């Protein structure tokens, strides 16, 4: 009897499903869609970027009759290191499900359904990572928990706020790490349900107030080994990220210490103020004065702050929109020589407004998203099980070569 075999449908998966997943990522990850994907010169475990951190100061005038030349000096250079990160997605279908699906298009329909599901999850996770700090922290334990399955969390991305509901979903598998040491206090527990900011887990655990909540297997005590890629809030900061053992500040950012290099800091405004065109312009002016890079060309903020700006601009009859990559749209702020699209994102922390210079943010791609086809094709039998699986992978990381080209306000209000 001649039947369908896995070897005959490899091309279907390879040629159709990988582009479908990429397209899904762009639909669900607005900031990720705007980032340039760079492949040239990317190899090895990390990308090395030469960075000029200071100019030679061997210049100056002289008083009359003083013919001494300026004291010799030199420009200062450093190297930024961007470690490559591994991203995966996996589907698995058991033999009984394959048999049950006969008569409705066969088992390929099951693979299609599972692929769409993992594509959605992958898009949402890439989106979340692109906004974070590169340390893998989804939130902190809000109150000590002893031998309980219910854990309350706060501080999304490690930022001091309260709402974290958008970062967690039922079925997500998490670890809880000790904030001081990075030791795993709860390992590979799945989220059964979510009520407000309380997670009900698949088993009881004990966690201290302030412990770190991360996705499964992303935490590490070594900076280069931390699993998740760098994100917006870590890039646009005056601090060092990620930390090897805590969710706060590490020892360097991309291998350069911010405390000893002023040029390796973004401009941060943490003063509470009502958002306005003037407040935005002051932020942009400070970033422009702080850098020798290109002007800011994209802003990201929350729905509340964006809607307040719409109200202001409608009152002045100045509301305009702009088209961005991948079909995303933004309202447009016009100030000085800048026409700035302002994009909204549901997972940004309250009161935050990011000013981004996209030419200085890139995804350094070691390997584009592909289905693994080694060891027997794309769809593989699971050893010792009546089941079949397929998985995809992507290697790379988000980085910047000019950190002071960006800025953010962390305390904009609507009133």
N, C-alpha and C positions, 0 to 999 in steps of 0.2 A: 504493500500500500504506500502510495506516494503522499506525503503530507507536508505541511509547512514546517520548515526548519529555521533555526535562528540565523544561520549563515546567509539565508536569502533575504532577510529584512534588515541587514546591517545598514545598507545604504539609505533606507528610509529614515532611520534614526539619525544617521550622521548628517545627511543633507537637509533634513527638515527640522528636527527637534532642536538642534543647537541654535540656528538662527531664530527659532520661535522663542527660545528662552531669552536670548539677547534682546529681542524686541520687547518682551514682557518686562525686562529690567528697565528699559528706557521709559516704558509707560508708567511704571510705578516708582521710579527713582528720579525725581526732577533735578536735584543738584548733580547727581551722578551723570545724568544725560548732558550736562553743560561742560563737564570736565574733558579736556583733550586726552585721548588715549595714546601714549607714546610707546613705541616698540623698538625704535632704533637705538642701539647701544645699550640695551638692557640685557644683562646676563649675570650669572652667578647668584649668590645669596643676597647681595645688596647692590644698589646703584650708588656710585660716588659722584657727587656734583661739586666742582670747584666753586667756591663762593668768595667774593671780595668783601671783606668786612670793614676795611678802612683804607683811605687814600694816603699817599705820601704827603706829609706836611712840610716838605722842604721848600717852602715859598715864603714870601714876605717882603716888605719894604725896608729901607735903611735910612738912618738919619744922615745929615750932611757929613761928608768926609769919611763915612764908614763904607768901606768897599768889600767887607767880608760877605762871602756867599752864605746862603742859608745853611744851617746844619743839615747834613745829609740825613735822609729818612727813607722810608720805604712803604709801599702799599702792603696791607696785611691781607693774607688769604687764609682760607680754612677749607675743610672738606665736609660737606653734608652727606650723611649716610642714610639711605632709604632702604630698609630691609624688605625683602620680598615676603608676601604673605600668601597663604594657600586657602582658597575657597573651594568648597565642595557641595555637591548635591547628589542625592542617591534615591533611586526607586527600587522597589522589591515587590515582586508579584508571586504568590504561591501557586502551586500546580492546581489546587482545587478551584481557585478563582479563574484560572485559565480555562479549565473545563467547563465551569459554570457559564462562562461568557459565550460559549459556542451558540451559533444561531443568531447572534446579534453583532456580527462583524468579526468574531474571533478575538483572540487575546490581544491583538494590536490595539483595540479600543481601550483595553484596560491600561496598557502602557501609555496611551494618549492621555487618559484621565490622570494617571499618576504623574506624568510629565508636566501637565498643566499645573497640578497641585504643587509640585516641587519648584516649578518656575515661579509661581506666585510667592512662595516662601523665600526663595533665593533673591528675588527682586526686592522684597520688603527688607530682608536682612542686609543686602548691599546698600540700600538706601539708608538704613539706620547707621551702619558703620561709617558711611560717608559724612555723617553729621557729628560723630562722637569725638573722642580724644585718643583713639588708638590703643587704649588700655583694656578694652573688652568689658568695661563696667556698664551694666545696664541700670544699676541703681544700688542703693545701700539698704541694709536691714534697718528698719526704722525703730524697732524695739526688740530687746533680747527675747529669744525664743528657746524654750527648753523642752525637748522631747515632744514636739508638736509638728503637725503637718501644715499649720497655718502660719505664714510668715508675711509680715507687713513690710513694704518697701517704700522708699522715697528717694529723692535726689537723682533724677534721671541723668545718665551720663556722668554721674558724680557732681553735677551742678546742684547747688543748694536750692531746690524747689520741692514741691510736694507731689504733683501728679506724675505718675509713671505708667499709667494704664496702657498707653499706646505702644510701649516698648515690649510688652509681654503678651503672649497668646497661649491659650490652652493647647497642650501638646508639646510646647517648647521644653527642651531638656536643659537644665541649668546646673551650675555649681555655685556653692557659696564659699568664699575665700576669706581667711582671716585678714583684716585690713592692715595689720602691722607686718605680718610675715609672708602673706600670700599662700599659707598652708590651706589645703582644701578641708573645710569643715563639713560640707555636704556634697556628695559626689553623684553626678548624673541622675538627678531627680527630675521627673517630668511634672509639668504644671497640669493639674486636673481641672481646676477652675479658677476664675478670678472674680473677686468682689471688691470693687473700688480699688484700693491699693494693697489688698491682701491676697496673697497667692496661696492656694491650697495645693500641696505637693503630693506626690505619689507615695511618700513615706515620711515618717517623722524625722526631725533633725534638731540639732541644737546650734544656735547661732547667736553671736553677740551683737549688740547695738553698733552699727557702723560697718559690719561685715559687708564684703563686696558680693554682689549678685551678677554672675556672668553666664554666658552661654557655655554649654559643656565643652571642656577641654581647650579653652582659649587662654586661661590664666597661666602665667609663668613667672618665675623669680629672675628671669634673664630678659633684658629689654628686647634683644633681637629675636627671642622666641615667642613673645606675646603674639597670640594668634590673629588678632583682628587688624585690619588696615587702619591707617590714620584717617581722621575725619575733620570736619570743618572747625569744631570748637578747639581741637588740639592744634591745628594749623594756625588759627588766628588767636594768638595768646602771647602773653609775656612770660609764660612759665615753661618749664621743661616737661614734655610728655613723650612717651608714656612712662609711668613709674614701674620699676621692677617688682615692687611689693605692696604698693598702696594705690588707691584711686586718686591721689592728689598729685604731687609733683615729683618727677624723677630727677635724674642727675644731668641729663642733656635733652636737647631736641634735635633729632637727626644728627647726633654726635657732636653738636656745638652747645656750649654752656651759655645760657642766656644771661646769667648774672655777670659774666665777664665780657660780654659782647652786646652792646646796646643795639647794634643794627639787626640782631637776631630776635627782635621783639616786635610784635604787632602793637599798634596803638589801641589802648583799651580805655573806654570811658565808662566808669561805674557810678557816676553821679545820677541820682534820680531826677528825671525831668519828664515833662509831657512831650510826647513825640510831636514834631512839627517840621515844616520845611527848613526852618532855621536850625533846629537841632540836627537834622540830617546833614545840612550843609556844613555845620561846624565839625561834625564827625569826618566828613570827606576832606575838609580843609586840613584837619590835623593829620590824616593819613597822607595827604599829598605833601605836607611839610616834613613828614617823617621818613620819606622814602625817595629813592632815585629810580624806582620802578615805574611801570605804566600806571595810568590812572585806574581807580576802581571802575569796574564795568558791570558789576552785578551786585545786588543786595538781596539778602534773604531775611525774612522775619515771620512773625506769627500772624494768624488770622486777625486777631484783635487789633494789632498795631497796623496791619495793612488796611483794615476797614476804617480805622480812624483817619489814615491818610487819604483814603477815598473820600471821606466826608469833607476833609479840608480842601482837597483839590476840586471837588464838585462845587463847593461854595465859591471857589475862585474861577470856576469854569476852565480849569486847566487839566482835567483828567484825560489822559491818553493811555493807550496800551501798546505793548511791543510783543512781537513773536520771538520765541526762543527756540533752541534746538529740541527735536523730538516732539514738536507740537505743543510745548508748554508756552503759556502766555504770562505776561507780567504787566502791572501798571508802570508808567514811566514818570520818573522824577527828572526835572530839568533844572540845573543850577550851574552857573558859571559856564564852563566849556564842557559840561558833562550831561549826557542824557542817560540816566541810570534806570535800568529795569529793576523793579522790586518784586521778587518772587516770594510766594507764601509757601510755608511748609508746616504741616500739622504736628510734626515731631520736634520742632524747635522749642526750647525752653521759654517760658513766659518772660517778657521784658527784653528779649534779646533781638538785636538788629546787627546783621553781619554785612560788612562792606568788603567785597572780594575783587581782586585783580586776577581774572581767569588766566591770562597769559603766564602767571606764576604759580599755577596749580595744575598738576598733571597726574594722571594715573600711569605709572611706569609699569608696562605690561611685559612680564617675563614669558607668560603663556596665555594666549587668548582662551576664552571659554570653549572647551571641546569635550566630547564624550570620550572616555577612556576606551581604547580599542585593543589593548594588549591582553594577551593570554586567552584568546578565544573569541575575539570580536567584541562588539559593544554590549550585547546582551549575553550574560554569562550564567551558567548554572551555579547555584550556591552549594558549596561542598557539604555533603551530608544532609541536605534538605531537599524537599520537594518544592523548590522555589527557584526563581530566576531574578537577576538584578542587573542594573546598569547605573553608572555614575559618571558625573561630569566634574570638571575641575577648571580652575582659573588661578594663575599665579601673578601677583603684582602688588602694588601699594600706591596710595596717594601721597604726594609730597609737594614741597614748595622749594623754589630756589631763591626766593626773596621774601622773607617773612614779614618785613616791615612794609610791604606793598599792600597789606590788608589791615583791617581794623574792625572793631565791634563796639557797640554800646550794650551794656548788660542790665540797664535799669530804666529803659524807656517805659512810660506809662501812657494810658489813654486819657487820664484826667488827673 
